[in-house]
Amino acid sequence: MTTSIQFVKLPTSEALTAYTHKKLEKLATRYGWIISIDVFFKIENDALGEKICEMEVSLPGPKLFAVSKEKNFEMAVKETISDLDKQLKKRKGVTFRANH
């Protein structure tokens, strides 16, 4: 699995990059058929300045997408991965039933 992490109009953060890779490794271990994940970090352009984490997962079939807005990037990463995990579980169930 390849991972691309982009900071949109933000300075890059080695700590956040390492944290994100560590969390994504769990998904890669659980779902070995993931091809790649693109991660985008942004800051909401409003008074709250919420932190946004978007992830797009490439795998056999349609891509999966999840986005979270939280008060910090770590919480956004956790929430986005949790959402992707739910989508991947559904996809795994559908794929398994279709093949058997």
KAGI-V28696 format. One record per backbone hydrogen bond with DSSP energy under -0.5 kcal/mol. NH is the residue of the N-H (numbers start at 0). CO is the residue of the C=O. E is the energy in kcal/mol with one decimal. If there is no record, write none. Layout:
nh;co;e
NH;CO;E
NH;CO;E
//
This chain:
nh;co;e
1;34;-1.8
3;36;-2.5
5;3;-0.5
5;38;-2.8
7;5;-0.7
7;40;-2.7
8;6;-0.7
9;6;-0.7
16;12;-2.4
17;13;-2.6
18;14;-2.4
19;15;-2.6
20;16;-2.5
21;17;-2.3
22;18;-2.1
23;19;-2.6
24;20;-1.8
25;21;-0.7
25;22;-0.6
26;22;-0.9
27;23;-2.4
28;24;-2.2
29;25;-2.2
30;26;-3.0
31;29;-0.5
33;30;-1.6
34;57;-2.8
35;57;-1.5
36;1;-2.3
37;55;-2.7
38;3;-3.5
38;36;-0.5
39;53;-2.7
40;5;-2.7
41;51;-2.2
43;49;-3.5
45;43;-1.2
50;69;-2.8
51;41;-3.0
52;67;-2.2
53;39;-2.6
54;65;-2.8
55;37;-2.4
56;63;-2.9
57;35;-3.1
57;55;-0.5
59;32;-0.6
63;56;-2.1
65;54;-2.2
67;52;-2.0
69;50;-2.5
75;71;-1.8
76;72;-2.7
77;73;-2.3
78;74;-2.5
79;75;-2.5
80;76;-2.6
81;77;-2.2
82;78;-2.1
83;79;-2.4
84;80;-2.7
85;81;-1.8
86;82;-2.1
87;83;-3.1
88;84;-2.3
89;85;-1.9
90;86;-2.5
91;87;-2.9
92;88;-2.2
93;89;-2.5
94;90;-2.9
95;91;-2.6
96;92;-2.4
97;93;-2.3
98;94;-1.7
99;95;-0.7
99;96;-0.6
//
